Amino acid sequence: MQKKIAAEFLGAFWLTFGGCGSAILAAAFPELGIGFAGVALAAGLAVLTMAYAVGGISGAHFNPAVTIGLWVGRRVAGIDVVPYIIAQVAGAIVAAAVLALIASGRPDFEIGAFAANGYGQLSPGQYSLLAALVVEAVATFFLVFIIMRVTGPGSATGFAPIAIGLALTLIHLVTMPVTNTSVNPARSTGPALFAGGEYVMQLWLFWVAPTVGAVIGAIVARGVTCPREA
């Protein structure tokens, strides 16, 4: 269990450090900023690389919604759920703290949004609560559905991390203007604690919507599964 917890902590750290770090440090860098596309790619690469590194240890969830979804889909034991979630949230918070330390090395640095997720006035495109809820639920639905299918019987061995990483990249490309992309309650929690204020008040949505989407995604994935996996 200790190895699994360590793997989930490191995976959530790397995902938050890579995805949120690219947004905080590189996205709007004068003249050379990587923009939304660069941040999307960074998030996908973070999952892809760490899934290959520790997937054989913990299953490479790095995301409380994914853990809950895979538990519903009978892919993870109930005894692992709470320890995984604690490790994931801790990893994301530590990553956000490290990013705050690094970013504060710039003379004019201000915490500001700190890559946190939000809706309404806190949405990059000022999208409504309903829009944010729908996009987070739908995106997480497909993330978990894809995870379930590419790791199930009949899938191409060894290629799952690529499909999952690319799925997360696509999700970011679509959803960043709406919520700054969560689909991961741990990733949302770390930056929100540093951004503070209304970002913390809105954090509930980025736990509820991804979790609901993940559960439905797991149920649907099992519904279309191969007979031998049922």
Buried (B, 14 or more C-beta within 10 A) or exposed (E): EEEBBBBBBBBBBBBBBBBBBBBBBBBEEEEEEBBBEBBBBBBBBBBBBBBBBBBEBBBBBBBBBBBBBBBBBEBBEEEBBEBBBBBBBBBBBBBBEBBBEBBEEEEEEEBEBBBBBBBEEBBBEEBEEEBBBBBBBBBBBBBBBBBBBBBBEEBEEEEBBBBBBBBBBBBBBBBBBBBBBBBBBBBBBBBBBBBEEBBBEBBEBBBBBBBBBBBBBBBBBBEEBEEEBE
